[in-house]
Amino acid sequence: MSGHDGGMSGRDSVQIPDDRDFGAFRAQCESERGWNLTYSKGGVGVWVQLLEPERALHKIKCRMECRDVPAETLYDVLHDIEYRKKWDTNVIETFDIGRLTANSDVGYYAWRCPKPLKNRDVVTLRSWLPMGSDYIIMNYSVKHPKYPPRKDMVRAVSIQTGYLIEGTGAKSCTITYLAQVDPKGSLPKWVVNKSSQFLAPKAMKKMYKACLKYPEWKQKHDPHFKPWLFPEQSRLPALALSELSLQHADSLENIDESSLAESKEDRGEGSDEDSLT
């Protein structure tokens, strides 16, 4: 477990994260060393750390202050897969595959990429940890024999992705999203720039709006069903760690999309920028 970078990226087998891994993730979320601030507006900040500029492999960190949203509501929203299908407009398909422990599972997520790129999907092992008024949810890519790469998608690799939610008051919190993802393939520079300057802040603001509407939505949709808080409610089949293997980026097809230009209809989407007010 003790790979470089003080965390999960150096693992050589599939393991459930332990307290040290959660601690290392939190430290990365709070660290400022080596990060460049690329966006700061309306309570949202984005930082980027370029790891291999020529391969578009980078880490991105996005932080947002959430007024009128308690930490536990945000935690629920990030877990609630049925609600995600309502508010996450990038989602193509998402479902849980199986349960590993009371606080870890395996899931599938496919999402739309900016045209003309191919859409991506990912299979991840996700773990979560409540710590008083703070919460961490994090994931990394694994292979599951029943969910191999699909012809119509590019299988991306989450080296480590997650959220740190910090309660700042009875009805306020801060969320930090940290992602180290290999999107597979040589991406054009505009994609990396667009994701940090535009897509990440936009996704954060959408999530914030979803949080404001969640309590009312949840009242009408299985209000007491929260298996992330009450593991005994889980309807997922049990999975054994031995069924999984690590998803190494270098074993997947690399596609070269670096010469693709941004499509016309996607370029104008800054005009519908939602503000937080």
Phi, psi and omega in degrees: 000339190272060180286180176297168175071012175058042181184215194283343190289347180259012185289153178240005173210165180285122180221153174280129180303144177250184184303325179296321180294317177297319179297318180293322178295315179300318180299321178293321179298325185267348184286149177245349184291129176082001180259137176252125178288122182247348183204136176206109184197139172055040178080006178242132176235143177233132177238147179231144175234111180279124181263311177222089187307324185287343180251006181060019177274117184213165172254143177231143180228131182229130181234139181221138173271130182246106174278148176064019176229111176293152181305320184292331176292315179298320178299316178299315183298318180293332180275328193284099187291328179291321179290325180302323180296338179280317191255337183273098186287349178275346186287132174263314180203140175210137178201156176273139182265315181186168184253134178262307179220185179298336180230035172205143179213179177236137183217168180240140179215128176238139184221156179283136174255159179301135176300146004262023180291156173285152178288156184245156169218167186206145171244123186229153169265122185245138177229153180219155183212112172279137179226078182068242180267007177245155181216148171234136169233128179215160182214164168211160187286139173226166174256135174236130186302332182275352183231066179287169176306144182259155181295326187269005182225159169259124179284113178271169181233120172272110177286315168195125181223146178179183182229138168247120177252127180238118177292130181245359180178179181298327183229037177207154179202171175238137176243135174242125177255128181234127181225130167238103187233139169260105186289358182067127179095162179272108182272148175292153182303326183298332180291315180297315180295318183293323182294323182277327185273334192228308187291317181296310178299321181295319179295321179297316182293324177296319179297319179300313179297323178296324179295320180297328184267351189297312184305319180292317180297315185294328177304329184261354185230091175051057191303331184264358183273102179219076185298341177289338175261326183237087187304333181294345178278348187301134178255008184279146174293147178287140179244145173261142178306327183295344178282347185252155170222165181290143175263102178273137183301323188286352179269357182259158179298134174260123177248143184261107178247016190295338183266357183288134177268156179293137183284152186303313187290337179280337188289334184274008190284357176293339185291335181262024181305121178278138173263165183277351186282000000 
